[in-house]
Amino acid sequence: MRLDPETPLPLYYQIREQLRARILRGELKPGDLLPGEIQLAAETGVSRMTARQALSQLASEGLVVRQRGRGTFVAAPKTTLTGLESLDLNYTRMMERAGIQASTRILRQENQPASDEAAGQLGLPPGEPVVHLVRLRLAANEILAVETSSIPARYVPGLERVEMANVSLHSVLKERYGLILAQATDILEISVAGPYEAGLLQIPEGGPVALVHSLTCLADGTPLLFSRIVHRGDRFRSVLRRGRQPSE
């Protein structure tokens, strides 16, 4: 590894980019052990803090995994999700398209008063009952996301008692209640994990996450489902394909 002290590029950045390039080219493969901070510092002549910064940024990108007492290893490729623009493609089917076995763990499923945010999004009076559903989303037994959903209870009587593990919520709404979701608005932003999300996702507090607020409506525009989904930023990426609309 060669560093150029004359360039304006910081030394940690040069180390990070050279390691990053080797990972992306496949020279370093998933599970390979990378040089540690002390070894990197000795080989490049930088301080241990500079070497640590380079490795920490690779970890934040999800390219490496740092294990206390063992070292830094090249991470498995991120899960890439496609087809997010289709309401017909649920989480399990998206994972199947990516070649990954998906599963879901139900953390909470109960009736409770709507939060201020959920009531505002769903157009409900404050405190009106909603079915509150909290699910962990997994791929290949690895936790990728935590999803919190609210549905007005008056539309879905008894939903709090329906078995929802590894079952599509959209399918339950359609087949059991005759409710067909027709349109959705998703707002995606980059954020950091708070203590609650970090604990559920098994990542460090302050780690990068992709936060999605989603409002899904019936064909007549009635809001039916409000969800807040927190994805692990180090294990997730999405692909959206766009095209120019044909002129009228």
BELFENDA-V792535 format. One record per residue. N is the residue number from 0. PSI is psi as a letter, one per 30 degrees, with the letter a starting at -180 (NA if undefined). Layout:
{{N;PSI} {N;PSI}}
//
This chain:
{{0;k} {1;k} {2;k} {3;j} {4;f} {5;f} {6;l} {7;f} {8;k} {9;l} {10;e} {11;e} {12;e} {13;e} {14;e} {15;e} {16;e} {17;e} {18;e} {19;e} {20;e} {21;e} {22;e} {23;e} {24;f} {25;g} {26;e} {27;k} {28;l} {29;k} {30;f} {31;k} {32;k} {33;l} {34;k} {35;l} {36;e} {37;e} {38;e} {39;e} {40;e} {41;e} {42;e} {43;f} {44;g} {45;l} {46;l} {47;e} {48;e} {49;e} {50;e} {51;e} {52;e} {53;e} {54;e} {55;e} {56;e} {57;e} {58;e} {59;e} {60;f} {61;g} {62;f} {63;l} {64;k} {65;k} {66;k} {67;k} {68;f} {69;e} {70;a} {71;k} {72;k} {73;k} {74;l} {75;l} {76;k} {77;l} {78;k} {79;k} {80;k} {81;l} {82;g} {83;f} {84;f} {85;k} {86;f} {87;f} {88;j} {89;l} {90;e} {91;e} {92;e} {93;e} {94;e} {95;e} {96;f} {97;g} {98;g} {99;k} {100;k} {101;l} {102;l} {103;k} {104;k} {105;k} {106;e} {107;k} {108;j} {109;l} {110;k} {111;l} {112;k} {113;k} {114;l} {115;e} {116;e} {117;e} {118;e} {119;e} {120;e} {121;f} {122;h} {123;l} {124;k} {125;k} {126;f} {127;k} {128;k} {129;l} {130;j} {131;j} {132;k} {133;k} {134;k} {135;k} {136;k} {137;l} {138;k} {139;h} {140;g} {141;k} {142;k} {143;e} {144;l} {145;k} {146;k} {147;k} {148;k} {149;k} {150;k} {151;k} {152;f} {153;f} {154;f} {155;i} {156;k} {157;f} {158;f} {159;f} {160;f} {161;k} {162;j} {163;f} {164;k} {165;h} {166;k} {167;k} {168;e} {169;e} {170;e} {171;e} {172;e} {173;e} {174;e} {175;e} {176;f} {177;g} {178;j} {179;j} {180;k} {181;f} {182;k} {183;k} {184;k} {185;k} {186;j} {187;k} {188;l} {189;k} {190;a} {191;l} {192;k} {193;l} {194;e} {195;e} {196;e} {197;e} {198;e} {199;e} {200;f} {201;h} {202;l} {203;k} {204;k} {205;f} {206;l} {207;k} {208;l} {209;k} {210;k} {211;k} {212;k} {213;k} {214;j} {215;k} {216;l} {217;l} {218;f} {219;g} {220;g} {221;k} {222;k} {223;e} {224;k} {225;k} {226;k} {227;j} {228;k} {229;j} {230;k} {231;k} {232;f} {233;f} {234;g} {235;k} {236;l} {237;l} {238;k} {239;k} {240;k} {241;l} {242;l} {243;k} {244;k} {245;k} {246;k} {247;NA}}
//
